[in-house]
Amino acid sequence: MQNCINCKSENTKKNGHGRYDSQRFFCGDCNSSFTIEGKRGTYSPEFKQQIIEEYCHQGHKAKEIIKKHKISSRSLIKWKKEHQTHCGCKNK
């Protein structure tokens, strides 16, 4: 099992999954809950391109895309701006 990152105890057990499906642990000695993997979720360039294709070129609405792909509105706005800078399209 995983040692506690706070007190180094071996008295830990699995405690579900955190954001981005990372394994969570619970320490029975210091009562802390922690995740080993500290990485944040990232989206592949192919996924971003698919989103931009649906939004800019196929005319899907932002709310539909956000709900369908479970992304934040902030991500969509950021990717759209990046895309417009590279391709020069002015859609939406």
N, CA, C and O atoms as CSV, one atom per row, in Angstrom:
chain,resi,resn,atom,element,x,y,z
A,1,MET,N,N,0.848,-1.189,0.000
A,1,MET,CA,C,0.000,0.000,0.000
A,1,MET,C,C,0.887,1.243,0.000
A,1,MET,O,O,2.095,1.156,0.217
A,2,GLN,N,N,0.292,2.363,-0.238
A,2,GLN,CA,C,0.992,3.642,-0.335
A,2,GLN,C,C,1.231,4.261,1.040
A,2,GLN,O,O,0.318,4.300,1.865
A,3,ASN,N,N,2.448,4.744,1.296
A,3,ASN,CA,C,2.734,5.465,2.543
A,3,ASN,C,C,2.097,6.843,2.492
A,3,ASN,O,O,1.969,7.440,1.423
A,4,CYS,N,N,1.696,7.347,3.664
A,4,CYS,CA,C,1.086,8.671,3.772
A,4,CYS,C,C,2.101,9.746,3.385
A,4,CYS,O,O,3.258,9.689,3.799
A,5,ILE,N,N,1.670,10.712,2.603
A,5,ILE,CA,C,2.582,11.778,2.183
A,5,ILE,C,C,2.786,12.810,3.288
A,5,ILE,O,O,3.710,13.620,3.212
A,6,ASN,N,N,1.928,12.788,4.321
A,6,ASN,CA,C,2.041,13.755,5.416
A,6,ASN,C,C,2.864,13.224,6.585
A,6,ASN,O,O,3.796,13.883,7.044
A,7,CYS,N,N,2.513,12.023,7.067
A,7,CYS,CA,C,3.189,11.491,8.261
A,7,CYS,C,C,4.042,10.261,7.962
A,7,CYS,O,O,4.679,9.724,8.868
A,8,LYS,N,N,4.067,9.807,6.718
A,8,LYS,CA,C,4.869,8.653,6.266
A,8,LYS,C,C,4.394,7.316,6.834
A,8,LYS,O,O,5.107,6.317,6.733
A,9,SER,N,N,3.222,7.285,7.420
A,9,SER,CA,C,2.673,6.060,7.991
A,9,SER,C,C,2.332,5.064,6.889
A,9,SER,O,O,2.022,5.447,5.761
A,10,GLU,N,N,2.396,3.780,7.232
A,10,GLU,CA,C,1.978,2.726,6.311
A,10,GLU,C,C,0.515,2.352,6.523
A,10,GLU,O,O,-0.015,1.506,5.802
A,11,ASN,N,N,-0.142,2.968,7.495
A,11,ASN,CA,C,-1.530,2.677,7.839
A,11,ASN,C,C,-2.474,3.454,6.911
A,11,ASN,O,O,-3.209,4.339,7.352
A,12,THR,N,N,-2.439,3.109,5.631
A,12,THR,CA,C,-3.275,3.798,4.643
A,12,THR,C,C,-4.159,2.798,3.930
A,12,THR,O,O,-3.867,1.603,3.889
A,13,LYS,N,N,-5.237,3.301,3.371
A,13,LYS,CA,C,-6.113,2.461,2.557
A,13,LYS,C,C,-6.657,3.294,1.405
A,13,LYS,O,O,-6.677,4.524,1.459
A,14,LYS,N,N,-7.095,2.605,0.371
A,14,LYS,CA,C,-7.677,3.297,-0.779
A,14,LYS,C,C,-8.950,4.010,-0.340
A,14,LYS,O,O,-9.702,3.516,0.500
A,15,ASN,N,N,-9.174,5.179,-0.927
A,15,ASN,CA,C,-10.306,6.011,-0.512
A,15,ASN,C,C,-10.979,6.638,-1.735
A,15,ASN,O,O,-11.162,7.854,-1.793
A,16,GLY,N,N,-11.340,5.817,-2.694
A,16,GLY,CA,C,-12.036,6.313,-3.879
A,16,GLY,C,C,-11.097,6.914,-4.906
A,16,GLY,O,O,-9.890,6.671,-4.899
A,17,HIS,N,N,-11.682,7.703,-5.783
A,17,HIS,CA,C,-10.921,8.343,-6.851
A,17,HIS,C,C,-11.170,9.836,-6.831
A,17,HIS,O,O,-12.276,10.293,-6.544
A,18,GLY,N,N,-10.136,10.585,-7.138
A,18,GLY,CA,C,-10.232,12.035,-7.185
A,18,GLY,C,C,-10.545,12.512,-8.582
A,18,GLY,O,O,-10.944,11.749,-9.461
A,19,ARG,N,N,-10.352,13.783,-8.748
A,19,ARG,CA,C,-10.564,14.395,-10.042
A,19,ARG,C,C,-9.624,13.763,-11.056
A,19,ARG,O,O,-8.497,13.405,-10.715
A,20,TYR,N,N,-10.063,13.624,-12.275
A,20,TYR,CA,C,-9.284,13.025,-13.358
A,20,TYR,C,C,-8.972,11.564,-13.076
A,20,TYR,O,O,-7.988,11.026,-13.584
A,21,ASP,N,N,-9.809,10.921,-12.267
A,21,ASP,CA,C,-9.745,9.486,-12.004
A,21,ASP,C,C,-8.465,9.044,-11.302
A,21,ASP,O,O,-8.061,7.892,-11.460
A,22,SER,N,N,-7.818,9.909,-10.539
A,22,SER,CA,C,-6.617,9.533,-9.802
A,22,SER,C,C,-7.005,8.859,-8.481
A,22,SER,O,O,-7.974,9.254,-7.833
A,23,GLN,N,N,-6.240,7.846,-8.095
A,23,GLN,CA,C,-6.519,7.089,-6.874
A,23,GLN,C,C,-6.315,7.956,-5.637
A,23,GLN,O,O,-5.284,8.615,-5.503
A,24,ARG,N,N,-7.301,7.959,-4.724
A,24,ARG,CA,C,-7.194,8.684,-3.454
A,24,ARG,C,C,-6.885,7.680,-2.350
A,24,ARG,O,O,-7.269,6.514,-2.432
A,25,PHE,N,N,-6.183,8.147,-1.316
A,25,PHE,CA,C,-5.840,7.322,-0.166
A,25,PHE,C,C,-6.240,8.038,1.116
A,25,PHE,O,O,-6.356,9.263,1.151
A,26,PHE,N,N,-6.451,7.237,2.187
A,26,PHE,CA,C,-6.766,7.784,3.505
A,26,PHE,C,C,-5.765,7.224,4.508
A,26,PHE,O,O,-5.495,6.023,4.512
A,27,CYS,N,N,-5.213,8.085,5.356
A,27,CYS,CA,C,-4.268,7.669,6.394
A,27,CYS,C,C,-5.021,7.489,7.707
A,27,CYS,O,O,-5.681,8.414,8.182
A,28,GLY,N,N,-4.920,6.295,8.293
A,28,GLY,CA,C,-5.583,6.015,9.554
A,28,GLY,C,C,-4.900,6.646,10.751
A,28,GLY,O,O,-5.504,6.750,11.819
A,29,ASP,N,N,-3.649,7.070,10.597
A,29,ASP,CA,C,-2.918,7.676,11.715
A,29,ASP,C,C,-3.149,9.179,11.819
A,29,ASP,O,O,-3.455,9.680,12.902
A,30,CYS,N,N,-3.009,9.903,10.717
A,30,CYS,CA,C,-3.170,11.366,10.787
A,30,CYS,C,C,-4.503,11.839,10.193
A,30,CYS,O,O,-4.767,13.039,10.124
A,31,ASN,N,N,-5.341,10.884,9.765
A,31,ASN,CA,C,-6.675,11.173,9.215
A,31,ASN,C,C,-6.662,12.095,7.999
A,31,ASN,O,O,-7.618,12.837,7.772
A,32,SER,N,N,-5.596,12.054,7.225
A,32,SER,CA,C,-5.554,12.890,6.021
A,32,SER,C,C,-5.932,12.060,4.800
A,32,SER,O,O,-5.779,10.839,4.785
A,33,SER,N,N,-6.417,12.734,3.806
A,33,SER,CA,C,-6.763,12.123,2.535
A,33,SER,C,C,-5.847,12.743,1.490
A,33,SER,O,O,-5.638,13.956,1.489
A,34,PHE,N,N,-5.301,11.921,0.605
A,34,PHE,CA,C,-4.337,12.448,-0.360
A,34,PHE,C,C,-4.366,11.662,-1.662
A,34,PHE,O,O,-4.890,10.550,-1.730
A,35,THR,N,N,-3.797,12.265,-2.680
A,35,THR,CA,C,-3.653,11.675,-4.002
A,35,THR,C,C,-2.176,11.646,-4.338
A,35,THR,O,O,-1.464,12.618,-4.088
A,36,ILE,N,N,-1.712,10.553,-4.895
A,36,ILE,CA,C,-0.300,10.448,-5.266
A,36,ILE,C,C,-0.027,11.209,-6.554
A,36,ILE,O,O,0.876,12.044,-6.607
A,37,GLU,N,N,-0.792,10.926,-7.576
A,37,GLU,CA,C,-0.584,11.615,-8.845
A,37,GLU,C,C,-1.026,13.058,-8.701
A,37,GLU,O,O,-2.188,13.326,-8.394
A,38,GLY,N,N,-0.126,13.970,-8.917
A,38,GLY,CA,C,-0.453,15.375,-8.800
A,38,GLY,C,C,-0.738,16.021,-10.142
A,38,GLY,O,O,-0.870,17.242,-10.224
A,39,LYS,N,N,-0.834,15.225,-11.189
A,39,LYS,CA,C,-1.012,15.804,-12.515
A,39,LYS,C,C,-2.452,16.231,-12.750
A,39,LYS,O,O,-3.390,15.608,-12.253
A,40,ARG,N,N,-2.606,17.272,-13.495
A,40,ARG,CA,C,-3.925,17.743,-13.876
A,40,ARG,C,C,-4.284,17.116,-15.212
A,40,ARG,O,O,-3.416,16.675,-15.965
A,41,GLY,N,N,-5.543,17.087,-15.480
A,41,GLY,CA,C,-5.981,16.539,-16.747
A,41,GLY,C,C,-5.567,17.436,-17.902
A,41,GLY,O,O,-5.602,18.662,-17.795
A,42,THR,N,N,-5.183,16.826,-18.983
A,42,THR,CA,C,-4.840,17.592,-20.172
A,42,THR,C,C,-5.606,17.019,-21.349
A,42,THR,O,O,-5.983,15.847,-21.350
A,43,TYR,N,N,-5.829,17.839,-22.329
A,43,TYR,CA,C,-6.539,17.420,-23.524
A,43,TYR,C,C,-5.547,17.283,-24.666
A,43,TYR,O,O,-4.648,18.109,-24.824
A,44,SER,N,N,-5.716,16.243,-25.454
A,44,SER,CA,C,-4.818,16.022,-26.585
A,44,SER,C,C,-5.100,17.045,-27.683
A,44,SER,O,O,-6.206,17.578,-27.770
A,45,PRO,N,N,-4.106,17.318,-28.516
A,45,PRO,CA,C,-4.326,18.230,-29.643
A,45,PRO,C,C,-5.443,17.744,-30.571
A,45,PRO,O,O,-6.174,18.548,-31.149
A,46,GLU,N,N,-5.567,16.418,-30.708
A,46,GLU,CA,C,-6.622,15.859,-31.560
A,46,GLU,C,C,-8.005,16.160,-30.983
A,46,GLU,O,O,-8.935,16.487,-31.720
A,47,PHE,N,N,-8.132,16.047,-29.670
A,47,PHE,CA,C,-9.408,16.338,-29.018
A,47,PHE,C,C,-9.767,17.809,-29.192
A,47,PHE,O,O,-10.907,18.140,-29.517
A,48,LYS,N,N,-8.792,18.691,-28.976
A,48,LYS,CA,C,-9.026,20.127,-29.145
A,48,LYS,C,C,-9.462,20.436,-30.574
A,48,LYS,O,O,-10.374,21.233,-30.796
A,49,GLN,N,N,-8.800,19.795,-31.541
A,49,GLN,CA,C,-9.141,20.024,-32.946
A,49,GLN,C,C,-10.565,19.559,-33.243
A,49,GLN,O,O,-11.287,20.208,-34.000
A,50,GLN,N,N,-10.965,18.446,-32.654
A,50,GLN,CA,C,-12.328,17.945,-32.836
A,50,GLN,C,C,-13.340,18.960,-32.309
A,50,GLN,O,O,-14.355,19.224,-32.954
A,51,ILE,N,N,-13.063,19.524,-31.142
A,51,ILE,CA,C,-13.957,20.516,-30.544
A,51,ILE,C,C,-14.060,21.744,-31.439
A,51,ILE,O,O,-15.156,22.240,-31.699
A,52,ILE,N,N,-12.920,22.230,-31.909
A,52,ILE,CA,C,-12.897,23.413,-32.774
A,52,ILE,C,C,-13.626,23.136,-34.081
A,52,ILE,O,O,-14.345,23.996,-34.589
A,53,GLU,N,N,-13.445,21.952,-34.617
A,53,GLU,CA,C,-14.140,21.574,-35.854
A,53,GLU,C,C,-15.653,21.637,-35.651
A,53,GLU,O,O,-16.371,22.188,-36.485
A,54,GLU,N,N,-16.130,21.079,-34.555
A,54,GLU,CA,C,-17.566,21.104,-34.274
A,54,GLU,C,C,-18.071,22.526,-34.054
A,54,GLU,O,O,-19.157,22.882,-34.511
A,55,TYR,N,N,-17.291,23.327,-33.363
A,55,TYR,CA,C,-17.738,24.675,-33.005
A,55,TYR,C,C,-17.621,25.663,-34.169
A,55,TYR,O,O,-18.594,26.331,-34.520
A,56,CYS,N,N,-16.456,25.750,-34.751
A,56,CYS,CA,C,-16.218,26.778,-35.776
A,56,CYS,C,C,-16.697,26.376,-37.166
A,56,CYS,O,O,-17.208,27.212,-37.912
A,57,HIS,N,N,-16.538,25.118,-37.515
A,57,HIS,CA,C,-16.783,24.719,-38.898
A,57,HIS,C,C,-18.081,23.952,-39.120
A,57,HIS,O,O,-18.612,23.952,-40.231
A,58,GLN,N,N,-18.603,23.296,-38.080
A,58,GLN,CA,C,-19.861,22.566,-38.233
A,58,GLN,C,C,-21.040,23.318,-37.643
A,58,GLN,O,O,-22.190,22.926,-37.841
A,59,GLY,N,N,-20.765,24.396,-36.919
A,59,GLY,CA,C,-21.833,25.254,-36.422
A,59,GLY,C,C,-22.567,24.784,-35.182
A,59,GLY,O,O,-23.660,25.270,-34.890
A,60,HIS,N,N,-21.983,23.843,-34.445
A,60,HIS,CA,C,-22.630,23.408,-33.206
A,60,HIS,C,C,-22.575,24.534,-32.175
A,60,HIS,O,O,-21.645,25.341,-32.181
A,61,LYS,N,N,-23.559,24.585,-31.301
A,61,LYS,CA,C,-23.605,25.619,-30.266
A,61,LYS,C,C,-22.644,25.282,-29.132
A,61,LYS,O,O,-22.380,24.116,-28.841
A,62,ALA,N,N,-22.128,26.339,-28.500
A,62,ALA,CA,C,-21.161,26.163,-27.414
A,62,ALA,C,C,-21.733,25.303,-26.291
A,62,ALA,O,O,-21.053,24.403,-25.798
A,63,LYS,N,N,-22.971,25.567,-25.881
A,63,LYS,CA,C,-23.576,24.800,-24.784
A,63,LYS,C,C,-23.660,23.314,-25.109
A,63,LYS,O,O,-23.449,22.469,-24.239
A,64,GLU,N,N,-23.972,22.997,-26.376
A,64,GLU,CA,C,-24.052,21.594,-26.789
A,64,GLU,C,C,-22.693,20.915,-26.653
A,64,GLU,O,O,-22.593,19.806,-26.130
A,65,ILE,N,N,-21.655,21.587,-27.126
A,65,ILE,CA,C,-20.308,21.019,-27.105
A,65,ILE,C,C,-19.814,20.852,-25.671
A,65,ILE,O,O,-19.243,19.819,-25.321
A,66,ILE,N,N,-20.034,21.863,-24.850
A,66,ILE,CA,C,-19.598,21.817,-23.454
A,66,ILE,C,C,-20.243,20.647,-22.725
A,66,ILE,O,O,-19.579,19.925,-21.981
A,67,LYS,N,N,-21.534,20.465,-22.941
A,67,LYS,CA,C,-22.258,19.379,-22.280
A,67,LYS,C,C,-21.856,18.015,-22.843
A,67,LYS,O,O,-21.635,17.069,-22.087
A,68,LYS,N,N,-21.763,17.918,-24.159
A,68,LYS,CA,C,-21.446,16.651,-24.817
A,68,LYS,C,C,-20.055,16.139,-24.433
A,68,LYS,O,O,-19.881,14.956,-24.142
A,69,HIS,N,N,-19.066,17.042,-24.436
A,69,HIS,CA,C,-17.681,16.635,-24.201
A,69,HIS,C,C,-17.205,16.868,-22.768
A,69,HIS,O,O,-16.072,16.535,-22.421
A,70,LYS,N,N,-18.088,17.449,-21.929
A,70,LYS,CA,C,-17.774,17.705,-20.522
A,70,LYS,C,C,-16.502,18.542,-20.368
A,70,LYS,O,O,-15.576,18.172,-19.646
A,71,ILE,N,N,-16.484,19.671,-21.063
A,71,ILE,CA,C,-15.371,20.611,-20.953
A,71,ILE,C,C,-15.895,21.914,-20.371
A,71,ILE,O,O,-17.105,22.140,-20.339
A,72,SER,N,N,-15.002,22.762,-19.916
A,72,SER,CA,C,-15.424,24.050,-19.369
A,72,SER,C,C,-15.604,25.065,-20.498
A,72,SER,O,O,-15.003,24.945,-21.565
A,73,SER,N,N,-16.431,26.050,-20.239
A,73,SER,CA,C,-16.626,27.110,-21.229
A,73,SER,C,C,-15.322,27.875,-21.427
A,73,SER,O,O,-15.039,28.345,-22.529
A,74,ARG,N,N,-14.535,28.001,-20.376
A,74,ARG,CA,C,-13.243,28.698,-20.462
A,74,ARG,C,C,-12.302,27.989,-21.432
A,74,ARG,O,O,-11.603,28.641,-22.207
A,75,SER,N,N,-12.280,26.658,-21.392
A,75,SER,CA,C,-11.437,25.896,-22.321
A,75,SER,C,C,-11.868,26.140,-23.754
A,75,SER,O,O,-11.029,26.361,-24.628
A,76,LEU,N,N,-13.165,26.102,-24.001
A,76,LEU,CA,C,-13.668,26.322,-25.353
A,76,LEU,C,C,-13.279,27.705,-25.865
A,76,LEU,O,O,-12.843,27.843,-27.008
A,77,ILE,N,N,-13.433,28.717,-25.037
A,77,ILE,CA,C,-13.079,30.084,-25.444
A,77,ILE,C,C,-11.587,30.178,-25.758
A,77,ILE,O,O,-11.192,30.773,-26.761
A,78,LYS,N,N,-10.771,29.590,-24.902
A,78,LYS,CA,C,-9.319,29.636,-25.095
A,78,LYS,C,C,-8.915,28.933,-26.389
A,78,LYS,O,O,-8.116,29.464,-27.161
A,79,TRP,N,N,-9.462,27.747,-26.627
A,79,TRP,CA,C,-9.118,27.002,-27.834
A,79,TRP,C,C,-9.591,27.728,-29.085
A,79,TRP,O,O,-8.913,27.714,-30.113
A,80,LYS,N,N,-10.765,28.365,-28.994
A,80,LYS,CA,C,-11.288,29.116,-30.138
A,80,LYS,C,C,-10.351,30.273,-30.484
A,80,LYS,O,O,-10.054,30.502,-31.657
A,81,LYS,N,N,-9.886,30.999,-29.470
A,81,LYS,CA,C,-8.966,32.118,-29.706
A,81,LYS,C,C,-7.658,31.635,-30.317
A,81,LYS,O,O,-7.140,32.256,-31.246
A,82,GLU,N,N,-7.123,30.538,-29.806
A,82,GLU,CA,C,-5.891,29.970,-30.363
A,82,GLU,C,C,-6.096,29.582,-31.820
A,82,GLU,O,O,-5.236,29.836,-32.663
A,83,HIS,N,N,-7.226,28.973,-32.111
A,83,HIS,CA,C,-7.534,28.539,-33.471
A,83,HIS,C,C,-7.656,29.732,-34.413
A,83,HIS,O,O,-7.118,29.705,-35.520
A,84,GLN,N,N,-8.353,30.768,-33.987
A,84,GLN,CA,C,-8.532,31.949,-34.829
A,84,GLN,C,C,-7.208,32.627,-35.119
A,84,GLN,O,O,-7.025,33.187,-36.200
A,85,THR,N,N,-6.288,32.589,-34.183
A,85,THR,CA,C,-4.965,33.173,-34.388
A,85,THR,C,C,-4.215,32.422,-35.479
A,85,THR,O,O,-3.520,33.034,-36.289
A,86,HIS,N,N,-4.352,31.097,-35.505
A,86,HIS,CA,C,-3.602,30.280,-36.458
A,86,HIS,C,C,-4.245,30.213,-37.839
A,86,HIS,O,O,-3.546,30.257,-38.851
A,87,CYS,N,N,-5.556,30.109,-37.886
A,87,CYS,CA,C,-6.184,29.912,-39.195
A,87,CYS,C,C,-6.797,31.187,-39.757
A,87,CYS,O,O,-7.055,31.278,-40.957
A,88,GLY,N,N,-7.029,32.163,-38.900
A,88,GLY,CA,C,-7.582,33.429,-39.376
A,88,GLY,C,C,-9.081,33.422,-39.569
A,88,GLY,O,O,-9.643,34.419,-40.021
A,89,CYS,N,N,-9.754,32.313,-39.236
A,89,CYS,CA,C,-11.202,32.290,-39.408
A,89,CYS,C,C,-11.860,33.175,-38.363
A,89,CYS,O,O,-11.337,33.335,-37.260
A,90,LYS,N,N,-12.978,33.738,-38.699
A,90,LYS,CA,C,-13.675,34.653,-37.793
A,90,LYS,C,C,-15.017,34.088,-37.350
A,90,LYS,O,O,-15.862,34.824,-36.839
A,91,ASN,N,N,-15.221,32.786,-37.540
A,91,ASN,CA,C,-16.499,32.185,-37.160
A,91,ASN,C,C,-16.731,32.330,-35.669
A,91,ASN,O,O,-15.880,31.985,-34.849
A,92,LYS,N,N,-17.899,32.847,-35.341
A,92,LYS,CA,C,-18.376,32.996,-33.962
A,92,LYS,C,C,-17.362,33.726,-33.138
A,92,LYS,O,O,-17.581,33.950,-31.947
